[in-house]
Amino acid sequence: MYDYVIWDFGGTLFDTYPAAAKVFQEVLEKYDVKASIDEILEKLKESTSKAASYFVNKYKLMNGFLEDFYRIENLLQPEKQPPFDNAKEICVKINRNGGSNFLFSHRSNYSMTKLLNYYNMLDLFSEIVSADSGFARKPDPQAIMYIIDKYGLERERVLTIGDREIDIEAGKRAGIATCLFNPDKDFVKTSADFVLTSLSQVPSVLQVCNRFSGCEGDD
């Protein structure tokens, strides 16, 4: 049903949460705070900024916590933040069959391009919208609207995929279809049009895979 995919990055295309949670825990320990990985992950999956605000307010931490987190996270080795299974293959097939991939994330351009380059995926995206681009943060749809307007995309042919409800809300507010990626199969309440537990399921909702040669089983 859809030709153009606007992807979230961390937790959607790349499995970044385990490494990010570990860094978050290490930074908290520098502030003499002990928190479990489970508690950190729960907050990170809402958003990184909300997680930081939660712990800063809870433990009355000094300013600079979030900056410390990002500084250390940017130094993480790419091997600790791999793409999810089928991520590269699905993006290749979308492009091969006439569609396009876009990225919209709150991460820095540096952190995303480092991982994309390492895994030979940078050229799979028509545009990368990062925190450096200056757009409002999700769930504001400003960046999605920018992509739609710049590339002249028909809204009914655009799908956004993300792992958090702020991704879904941003897509809804932009007037496009939405897909929640839920690899841990957690019970979630969502307004998304689709819910997937594996990226291998993405072709089932993409017109680009049905209209041409198909994606299922392609080499």
N, C-alpha and C positions, 0 to 999 in steps of 0.2 A: 504493500500500500504506500510505501514511502521511498523516495529516492535520495534524500539528503538527511544526514545524521549529525546532530550537534551533540558531541560527547562531553560528559564530565571527565575529569582525569583521574585523580586519586580515589580509589575505592570503586572505580568503574572500569576504566581501561587498565589501570595499573594497581597492583595489590600493595598499596602503600600503608595501610593502617597498622599492621604489626610493627613495622619499623618506626613509624611515627609515634605510636603509643610508647614504645621503648624510649625514644628520645624524650618524649614528654615527661615520662617518669623520671628520667635522669635529670632533667632540668628542674623538676619539682624537688628532687632530693638536694639539689644545690641551694634551694630555698628552705631546706630543712622540713620538707613536707613529704610524707609517705602516702602514696595512693596506689591502689591496685590497678593492674592493667585493665581489668574488666570495667572499673569505674571510668578510667580514662577513655577507653574505647567507646563507651556509651556516650560520653560527651563529645568526643571527636566526630562521631557519626552524625551529630547535629550540625556542627561546623567547628573549625579550628578556633575561630574567634570566640564562639560561645563557650567552648571548652576552657579557653584561657580566662575568660571573664568569670566563669564559674569558680575556678580554683583561686583566682586572684581575690575575688570577693569572699570566698569561704575562709581562706587562710590569711587575708589581709596582706597580700604580697606586694612588694614594691613594683613600681612601673618598670617595664623592660622585660618582663617575663616572656611575652610573645615574641619579641625580637630575639631573645636568647634561643627560643625554640627554633625559629626559622633559620637562624645562623647555623645551628648544629645540624638541622635537617638537611640543609643545602650541602653539607659535607658528607652525607651518607653515600656509600658506594651503591652503584646501580644494581648490583646483584641482590641487594637487600630490598629492592622495590621493583620486582619483575612485573611484566604485563600478565594479566589473567590469561588463562588458557583460551585460545582461539581469538584473542584480541587482534593480533596482527593479521591473521588470515581473513577475518571478517572485514577489516578495513580494506585490505587488498581487493577482495571480491566486490565490495561496494564500488570502488573506483573502476575496476575492470569492467563492470557491467553498466557503467554510465552514470553512477551516482557520485556523491562527494561527501567527504568527512570534514567536520570542523571541530575545534576544541574550544571550550569555554570553562575556565577554571579560576579559582582564587589564588592558585599557586603562582609563583614568579615565573617569568618566561625562562629564566636560567634553569630552574629546577626541572621544568618540563622538557625543554630542548635537550638537556643533558641526558635524560632517560630515553627520550625518543631517538636521539642520535646513537646511543649505546645499543639500542635494540633495533636499529635500522628501520625506524618507523616515521621519521620526520617528514619524508616526502609524501606520506599518505594523507596529509591534511592540507586542505586548501587555505585555511587560516587558523591561527592559534590566538585566542583572546585570553590574556593572562591578567594577573593583578596589575601588571605594569601598563596595561592599556588604558587605564583610567576610568573604566565604566563602573557604574554602581554594582554593589555586590548582590548576589542572589539573595532573596527571590525576586529582586528587581529584574525585569525582562530587558533592560536597556541593551545589554550586549547581544542578546539573541535577536532583538530587533535590528541592531546594526548589521549582523550577518545576513539576515533576511533581506534587508534593503540593499546592502552593498552588492550582493550576488543575484538580486532579482528573483529570489526563491518564492514559489507558490506555497503558501502556508500549509495547504492540505497535503503537500508532498514532503513536509519536514517533520522529523521525529527527533526529540531530544531524549537522551539516555543518561540517567544519573542514579546514584545510590542513596540519595537523601531527599527528604521531602522538599527541601528548598529548591532542588533541581526541578522537581515536578511543578512546584508553584510558579517558578520562573517560566517554564514552558507553557503552563496554562494561561498565564497572564499575557504571553506573547501570541496566544491563539494557535498553538501548534500541538500536535499529539505528543504524549509523554509516555516514557517507559521507565519503571523503577527496576534497577538491578539489585537483586537481593541474594548474593551468593551464599550467605550463611543460613538462608531459609528461615530467617527470624520471622516471628509473627509481627506484621506491621500493618498499621492503618494508613491507607494511602488513597489519594485521588487519581493516581496514574491510570492511563488507559490500558497499559500492559504491565505485567510483573514477570520478570525473568529471573531464573536462578543460575543460568549459565549463558555465557555469550554465544555459545553454539546455537541458542534458540533465537538469536537476533534475525537470521534470514527468514524465519517464519512470518515476520511482520513487515518485511521490506518488499515493496513492489519491484525494486530493482532486481531482486533475486527471482521473482516469478515471471517478470515480463521478458527477460532475456534468457540466458542459458540456465539460470537457476544457480543457487549457492550450495544446496545440500549435496555433499559428496564431491564437489569440484576439487580439482587438484590445484 
